[in-house]
Amino acid sequence: MNNVDSVVEINVGGHLYSTALSTLTGKHPESKLARSVVSFLHQSARNNSDSIPILKDANNRPFLDRDAESFRYILDYLRQPEKVEPTWLTKLLPHPADRFRLRLEAEFYGLHNLVELLFECKVLEEAQHKAPLRFMKPISRSVSEHSNLDRLSNGGPYFITIGYRGADTATRDGPSNDLAKFRKITRITVSGRSDVAKEVFQEDLNDSRDPARYPLDGYTCRYYLKHNYLEYAFETLAKKGFELVSSCSSGAKTMPTLSKEEYKQWTTYMEYVFCRL
């Protein structure tokens, strides 16, 4: 595997890609992707800031648990000449949502030139539509470990709505351990602007249910959190400058079951509206 012209097979999100090792390492040898693949092939993978987690699939091929579709465009970029113009990328990915998804993947792989190129695409696009620039600054090479979603540059106010559906159980003269059944949360949903939600919750946000892949300034009600800790979600919002401005709730009693013990089963739905000026 020392030959840079050798063919490498990589499993990305269940999709198999075949490419030359020189494609992965030639254009940006300093990237996390290049360093990690070389380390994997030399069986000297490192767990530090210069590497990304690479596992082995059933056939001992390198496996990346990332978006398979976006990796196709990562390879397209790496196969291009050293100088790539923003117009090439906008023709390749005309939809802003797809470019935003690619930008997240480029940051993960440490391809900072591609991140900057995607930022240029956004600037040109907003200039053509004479829209105000509301986008994050490109990631700094000196702080490559931090996502460009750390904070939006300007604008506001921004609203995020947190919702959850739960179940409460109450027994008559029941034992104290029945309190453990109080407020059983099944899922915490997030509604609002896509870029704001990603900035606030980052890795805790699951957007896989959103097939439209909303652009940065688009709105969605299909995100949800990967955890069910309501107070942790509130703390995260508070640390990002959000304040609770309104809330609402509803509840309904379910049908009783054939049980000797009399109890009440309630289903509830709550929404909390947070705002950052």
Contacts in CASP RR format, 6 or more apart in sequence:
PFRMAT RR
TARGET T0000
AUTHOR 0000-0000-0000
METHOD contacts of the structure
MODEL  1
MNNVDSVVEINVGGHLYSTALSTLTGKHPESKLARSVVSFLHQSARNNSD
SIPILKDANNRPFLDRDAESFRYILDYLRQPEKVEPTWLTKLLPHPADRF
RLRLEAEFYGLHNLVELLFECKVLEEAQHKAPLRFMKPISRSVSEHSNLD
RLSNGGPYFITIGYRGADTATRDGPSNDLAKFRKITRITVSGRSDVAKEV
FQEDLNDSRDPARYPLDGYTCRYYLKHNYLEYAFETLAKKGFELVSSCSS
GAKTMPTLSKEEYKQWTTYMEYVFCRL
1 21 0 8 1.000
1 41 0 8 1.000
1 42 0 8 1.000
3 21 0 8 1.000
4 20 0 8 1.000
4 21 0 8 1.000
4 22 0 8 1.000
4 25 0 8 1.000
4 26 0 8 1.000
5 20 0 8 1.000
5 21 0 8 1.000
5 22 0 8 1.000
6 20 0 8 1.000
6 21 0 8 1.000
7 18 0 8 1.000
7 19 0 8 1.000
7 20 0 8 1.000
7 21 0 8 1.000
8 18 0 8 1.000
8 19 0 8 1.000
8 20 0 8 1.000
8 21 0 8 1.000
8 24 0 8 1.000
8 37 0 8 1.000
8 41 0 8 1.000
8 62 0 8 1.000
9 16 0 8 1.000
9 17 0 8 1.000
9 18 0 8 1.000
9 61 0 8 1.000
10 16 0 8 1.000
10 17 0 8 1.000
10 18 0 8 1.000
10 19 0 8 1.000
10 37 0 8 1.000
10 61 0 8 1.000
10 62 0 8 1.000
10 63 0 8 1.000
10 64 0 8 1.000
10 71 0 8 1.000
11 17 0 8 1.000
11 57 0 8 1.000
11 61 0 8 1.000
11 62 0 8 1.000
11 63 0 8 1.000
11 64 0 8 1.000
12 63 0 8 1.000
12 64 0 8 1.000
12 66 0 8 1.000
12 67 0 8 1.000
12 68 0 8 1.000
12 71 0 8 1.000
13 63 0 8 1.000
13 64 0 8 1.000
13 65 0 8 1.000
13 66 0 8 1.000
13 67 0 8 1.000
13 68 0 8 1.000
14 57 0 8 1.000
14 63 0 8 1.000
14 68 0 8 1.000
15 68 0 8 1.000
15 69 0 8 1.000
15 71 0 8 1.000
16 61 0 8 1.000
17 71 0 8 1.000
17 72 0 8 1.000
17 75 0 8 1.000
19 75 0 8 1.000
21 37 0 8 1.000
21 38 0 8 1.000
21 41 0 8 1.000
23 75 0 8 1.000
23 78 0 8 1.000
23 79 0 8 1.000
24 33 0 8 1.000
24 34 0 8 1.000
24 37 0 8 1.000
24 78 0 8 1.000
25 34 0 8 1.000
25 37 0 8 1.000
25 38 0 8 1.000
26 34 0 8 1.000
26 78 0 8 1.000
27 78 0 8 1.000
27 82 0 8 1.000
28 34 0 8 1.000
28 78 0 8 1.000
28 110 0 8 1.000
28 111 0 8 1.000
28 113 0 8 1.000
29 35 0 8 1.000
31 109 0 8 1.000
31 110 0 8 1.000
31 111 0 8 1.000
31 112 0 8 1.000
32 50 0 8 1.000
32 51 0 8 1.000
32 52 0 8 1.000
32 108 0 8 1.000
32 109 0 8 1.000
32 110 0 8 1.000
32 144 0 8 1.000
33 52 0 8 1.000
33 74 0 8 1.000
33 109 0 8 1.000
33 110 0 8 1.000
33 111 0 8 1.000
35 50 0 8 1.000
35 51 0 8 1.000
36 45 0 8 1.000
36 50 0 8 1.000
36 51 0 8 1.000
36 52 0 8 1.000
36 54 0 8 1.000
37 54 0 8 1.000
37 62 0 8 1.000
39 45 0 8 1.000
39 46 0 8 1.000
39 51 0 8 1.000
40 54 0 8 1.000
40 62 0 8 1.000
41 62 0 8 1.000
45 51 0 8 1.000
45 54 0 8 1.000
47 53 0 8 1.000
49 144 0 8 1.000
49 145 0 8 1.000
52 64 0 8 1.000
52 108 0 8 1.000
52 109 0 8 1.000
53 65 0 8 1.000
54 62 0 8 1.000
54 63 0 8 1.000
54 64 0 8 1.000
55 62 0 8 1.000
55 63 0 8 1.000
55 64 0 8 1.000
55 65 0 8 1.000
56 62 0 8 1.000
56 63 0 8 1.000
57 63 0 8 1.000
64 71 0 8 1.000
66 105 0 8 1.000
66 108 0 8 1.000
67 101 0 8 1.000
67 105 0 8 1.000
70 101 0 8 1.000
70 102 0 8 1.000
70 104 0 8 1.000
70 105 0 8 1.000
71 105 0 8 1.000
73 92 0 8 1.000
73 93 0 8 1.000
73 102 0 8 1.000
74 102 0 8 1.000
74 105 0 8 1.000
74 106 0 8 1.000
74 109 0 8 1.000
74 111 0 8 1.000
74 114 0 8 1.000
76 92 0 8 1.000
77 84 0 8 1.000
77 89 0 8 1.000
77 111 0 8 1.000
77 114 0 8 1.000
77 117 0 8 1.000
80 88 0 8 1.000
84 117 0 8 1.000
86 117 0 8 1.000
86 120 0 8 1.000
86 121 0 8 1.000
86 124 0 8 1.000
89 99 0 8 1.000
89 117 0 8 1.000
89 118 0 8 1.000
89 121 0 8 1.000
90 99 0 8 1.000
90 121 0 8 1.000
90 124 0 8 1.000
90 125 0 8 1.000
93 99 0 8 1.000
93 102 0 8 1.000
95 213 0 8 1.000
95 215 0 8 1.000
96 122 0 8 1.000
96 125 0 8 1.000
96 215 0 8 1.000
96 216 0 8 1.000
97 212 0 8 1.000
97 213 0 8 1.000
97 214 0 8 1.000
97 215 0 8 1.000
98 213 0 8 1.000
99 118 0 8 1.000
99 121 0 8 1.000
99 122 0 8 1.000
100 213 0 8 1.000
100 215 0 8 1.000
100 216 0 8 1.000
101 213 0 8 1.000
102 114 0 8 1.000
102 118 0 8 1.000
103 114 0 8 1.000
103 115 0 8 1.000
103 118 0 8 1.000
103 119 0 8 1.000
103 148 0 8 1.000
104 147 0 8 1.000
106 112 0 8 1.000
106 114 0 8 1.000
106 115 0 8 1.000
106 118 0 8 1.000
107 115 0 8 1.000
107 139 0 8 1.000
107 147 0 8 1.000
107 148 0 8 1.000
110 144 0 8 1.000
112 138 0 8 1.000
112 139 0 8 1.000
112 141 0 8 1.000
112 144 0 8 1.000
115 138 0 8 1.000
115 139 0 8 1.000
115 148 0 8 1.000
116 138 0 8 1.000
119 135 0 8 1.000
119 137 0 8 1.000
119 138 0 8 1.000
122 135 0 8 1.000
122 216 0 8 1.000
123 133 0 8 1.000
123 135 0 8 1.000
126 132 0 8 1.000
126 133 0 8 1.000
126 134 0 8 1.000
126 135 0 8 1.000
133 153 0 8 1.000
134 152 0 8 1.000
134 153 0 8 1.000
134 154 0 8 1.000
134 155 0 8 1.000
134 216 0 8 1.000
134 217 0 8 1.000
135 153 0 8 1.000
135 216 0 8 1.000
136 148 0 8 1.000
136 149 0 8 1.000
136 150 0 8 1.000
136 151 0 8 1.000
136 152 0 8 1.000
136 153 0 8 1.000
136 195 0 8 1.000
136 199 0 8 1.000
137 148 0 8 1.000
137 153 0 8 1.000
138 148 0 8 1.000
139 146 0 8 1.000
139 147 0 8 1.000
139 148 0 8 1.000
147 202 0 8 1.000
149 195 0 8 1.000
149 198 0 8 1.000
149 199 0 8 1.000
149 202 0 8 1.000
150 199 0 8 1.000
151 199 0 8 1.000
152 158 0 8 1.000
152 195 0 8 1.000
152 196 0 8 1.000
152 199 0 8 1.000
156 276 0 8 1.000
156 277 0 8 1.000
157 275 0 8 1.000
157 276 0 8 1.000
157 277 0 8 1.000
158 193 0 8 1.000
158 196 0 8 1.000
158 242 0 8 1.000
158 275 0 8 1.000
158 276 0 8 1.000
159 192 0 8 1.000
159 273 0 8 1.000
159 274 0 8 1.000
159 275 0 8 1.000
160 190 0 8 1.000
160 191 0 8 1.000
160 192 0 8 1.000
160 196 0 8 1.000
160 197 0 8 1.000
160 200 0 8 1.000
160 237 0 8 1.000
160 242 0 8 1.000
160 273 0 8 1.000
160 274 0 8 1.000
161 190 0 8 1.000
161 191 0 8 1.000
161 192 0 8 1.000
161 221 0 8 1.000
161 271 0 8 1.000
161 272 0 8 1.000
161 273 0 8 1.000
161 274 0 8 1.000
162 188 0 8 1.000
162 189 0 8 1.000
162 190 0 8 1.000
162 230 0 8 1.000
162 233 0 8 1.000
162 234 0 8 1.000
162 237 0 8 1.000
162 271 0 8 1.000
162 272 0 8 1.000
162 274 0 8 1.000
163 188 0 8 1.000
163 189 0 8 1.000
163 190 0 8 1.000
163 191 0 8 1.000
163 269 0 8 1.000
163 270 0 8 1.000
163 271 0 8 1.000
163 272 0 8 1.000
164 185 0 8 1.000
164 186 0 8 1.000
164 187 0 8 1.000
164 188 0 8 1.000
164 189 0 8 1.000
164 228 0 8 1.000
164 230 0 8 1.000
164 269 0 8 1.000
164 270 0 8 1.000
165 185 0 8 1.000
165 186 0 8 1.000
165 187 0 8 1.000
165 267 0 8 1.000
165 268 0 8 1.000
165 269 0 8 1.000
166 183 0 8 1.000
166 184 0 8 1.000
166 185 0 8 1.000
166 186 0 8 1.000
166 267 0 8 1.000
166 268 0 8 1.000
166 269 0 8 1.000
167 184 0 8 1.000
167 186 0 8 1.000
167 265 0 8 1.000
167 266 0 8 1.000
167 267 0 8 1.000
167 268 0 8 1.000
168 181 0 8 1.000
168 182 0 8 1.000
168 183 0 8 1.000
168 184 0 8 1.000
168 265 0 8 1.000
168 266 0 8 1.000
168 267 0 8 1.000
168 268 0 8 1.000
169 178 0 8 1.000
169 181 0 8 1.000
169 182 0 8 1.000
169 184 0 8 1.000
169 263 0 8 1.000
169 264 0 8 1.000
169 265 0 8 1.000
169 266 0 8 1.000
170 178 0 8 1.000
170 263 0 8 1.000
170 264 0 8 1.000
170 266 0 8 1.000
171 178 0 8 1.000
171 261 0 8 1.000
171 262 0 8 1.000
171 263 0 8 1.000
171 264 0 8 1.000
172 262 0 8 1.000
172 263 0 8 1.000
185 228 0 8 1.000
185 230 0 8 1.000
186 228 0 8 1.000
187 224 0 8 1.000
187 225 0 8 1.000
187 228 0 8 1.000
188 224 0 8 1.000
188 225 0 8 1.000
188 227 0 8 1.000
188 228 0 8 1.000
188 230 0 8 1.000
188 233 0 8 1.000
189 221 0 8 1.000
189 223 0 8 1.000
189 224 0 8 1.000
189 225 0 8 1.000
190 197 0 8 1.000
190 201 0 8 1.000
190 205 0 8 1.000
190 223 0 8 1.000
190 224 0 8 1.000
190 225 0 8 1.000
191 219 0 8 1.000
191 220 0 8 1.000
191 221 0 8 1.000
191 223 0 8 1.000
192 219 0 8 1.000
192 220 0 8 1.000
192 221 0 8 1.000
193 216 0 8 1.000
193 217 0 8 1.000
193 218 0 8 1.000
193 219 0 8 1.000
194 207 0 8 1.000
194 214 0 8 1.000
194 215 0 8 1.000
194 216 0 8 1.000
194 217 0 8 1.000
194 218 0 8 1.000
194 219 0 8 1.000
194 220 0 8 1.000
194 223 0 8 1.000
195 216 0 8 1.000
195 217 0 8 1.000
195 218 0 8 1.000
197 205 0 8 1.000
197 220 0 8 1.000
197 223 0 8 1.000
198 205 0 8 1.000
198 207 0 8 1.000
199 240 0 8 1.000
200 236 0 8 1.000
200 237 0 8 1.000
200 240 0 8 1.000
200 242 0 8 1.000
201 225 0 8 1.000
201 233 0 8 1.000
201 236 0 8 1.000
203 226 0 8 1.000
204 225 0 8 1.000
204 226 0 8 1.000
204 227 0 8 1.000
204 236 0 8 1.000
205 223 0 8 1.000
205 224 0 8 1.000
205 225 0 8 1.000
205 226 0 8 1.000
206 223 0 8 1.000
206 224 0 8 1.000
206 225 0 8 1.000
206 226 0 8 1.000
207 213 0 8 1.000
207 220 0 8 1.000
207 222 0 8 1.000
207 223 0 8 1.000
209 222 0 8 1.000
209 223 0 8 1.000
209 224 0 8 1.000
210 220 0 8 1.000
210 222 0 8 1.000
210 223 0 8 1.000
212 220 0 8 1.000
214 220 0 8 1.000
225 233 0 8 1.000
227 233 0 8 1.000
234 244 0 8 1.000
234 272 0 8 1.000
237 274 0 8 1.000
240 276 0 8 1.000
241 276 0 8 1.000
242 274 0 8 1.000
242 275 0 8 1.000
242 276 0 8 1.000
243 274 0 8 1.000
243 275 0 8 1.000
243 276 0 8 1.000
244 272 0 8 1.000
244 273 0 8 1.000
244 274 0 8 1.000
245 273 0 8 1.000
245 274 0 8 1.000
245 275 0 8 1.000
246 272 0 8 1.000
246 273 0 8 1.000
247 270 0 8 1.000
247 271 0 8 1.000
247 272 0 8 1.000
247 273 0 8 1.000
248 270 0 8 1.000
248 271 0 8 1.000
249 268 0 8 1.000
249 269 0 8 1.000
249 270 0 8 1.000
249 271 0 8 1.000
250 268 0 8 1.000
250 269 0 8 1.000
251 266 0 8 1.000
251 267 0 8 1.000
251 268 0 8 1.000
251 269 0 8 1.000
252 266 0 8 1.000
252 267 0 8 1.000
253 264 0 8 1.000
253 265 0 8 1.000
253 266 0 8 1.000
254 265 0 8 1.000
254 266 0 8 1.000
254 267 0 8 1.000
256 262 0 8 1.000
256 263 0 8 1.000
256 265 0 8 1.000
END
